[in-house]
Amino acid sequence: MSLKGALYCFEVLMGLQLHGVGKRAFDERLAKSGSPRQVELVILKNRNGNTGKIICYDYHAKYSCFEEKELPFQDAGSGASAEAKSAAAECGPKTAKTASRKKAGW
């Protein structure tokens, strides 16, 4: 199916990307070498809701496990900027499911 067909057919379309993709200093090898890897789930299309929302996760490759973050990622060497503070709402609170997994030792 082509991208044009996907945009027409799907109700919701999400993409998973490494944190920092699209920035000038982004290095894929460096981003993939981190443990855990910082990844973002971006809502690209939502027929009945908002788009552009970013949900932040730590990806533990060894266990193939995602852990939702309460706050957005911060770039190395930068403090909490006004942009990062305003984006905090985008990452949202942890879900009960994530909290129960932490208690179970995932």
C-alpha positions in Angstrom: 0.0 0.0 0.0 1.3 3.4 -0.9 1.7 6.2 1.7 -1.1 8.1 0.0 -3.4 5.0 0.4 -2.3 4.6 4.0 -3.2 8.2 4.8 -6.6 7.8 3.3 -7.4 4.4 4.8 -6.1 4.4 8.4 -7.9 5.9 11.3 -4.7 6.3 13.4 -1.1 6.3 12.2 1.8 6.4 14.7 5.6 6.4 14.2 8.4 5.3 16.5 11.6 7.2 16.2 14.8 7.7 18.1 14.9 10.9 20.2 16.6 13.7 18.3 15.9 12.6 14.8 15.8 15.6 12.4 18.2 17.7 14.5 21.4 18.8 13.0 23.7 17.1 15.4 21.8 13.8 15.5 24.0 10.7 15.3 22.1 7.4 14.8 25.0 5.2 15.9 25.3 7.2 19.2 21.5 7.1 19.8 21.4 3.4 19.2 24.3 2.7 21.5 22.6 4.1 24.6 21.1 1.9 27.2 18.2 2.4 27.5 17.6 4.0 24.1 15.4 7.1 24.1 12.6 6.8 21.7 9.5 8.8 20.9 6.1 7.6 19.7 4.6 10.4 17.4 0.9 10.4 16.5 1.1 11.3 12.8 -2.6 10.9 11.9 -5.7 10.7 14.1 -9.0 11.0 12.3 -10.9 11.8 15.4 -8.3 13.7 17.5 -5.2 15.7 17.7 -2.0 14.9 15.9 1.7 15.7 16.7 1.5 14.4 20.2 4.8 12.9 21.3 5.0 10.1 24.0 8.5 9.4 25.4 9.8 6.0 26.1 13.0 4.3 27.3 13.6 1.2 25.2 15.5 -1.6 26.9 16.8 -3.6 23.9 18.1 -6.5 26.0 14.6 -7.2 27.2 12.7 -5.8 24.2 10.7 -3.7 26.7 9.4 -0.1 26.5 9.1 2.1 29.7 7.0 5.2 29.4 8.6 8.4 30.7 6.8 11.0 32.8 8.9 13.9 31.4 10.2 14.6 27.9 13.9 13.9 27.2 16.4 16.7 27.6 19.3 17.1 25.2 22.8 16.6 26.8 24.2 19.8 28.3 21.0 21.7 28.4 18.9 22.5 31.4 15.1 22.4 31.4 14.1 24.9 28.8 10.7 26.6 28.6 10.1 24.4 25.5 10.9 21.2 27.5 8.6 22.3 30.3 5.8 23.0 27.9 6.3 19.6 26.3 6.0 17.9 29.7 2.3 17.6 29.1 2.9 15.8 25.9 4.6 12.8 27.6 1.8 12.6 30.1 1.7 10.6 33.4 2.6 6.9 33.5 -0.2 4.5 33.0 -1.3 2.0 35.7 -0.1 -0.8 33.3 3.4 0.7 33.3 3.4 1.1 37.1 2.3 -2.5 37.6 5.1 -3.7 35.3 7.6 -1.8 37.4 6.3 -3.5 40.5 6.6 -6.9 38.8 10.2 -6.2 38.0 10.0 -5.7 34.3 
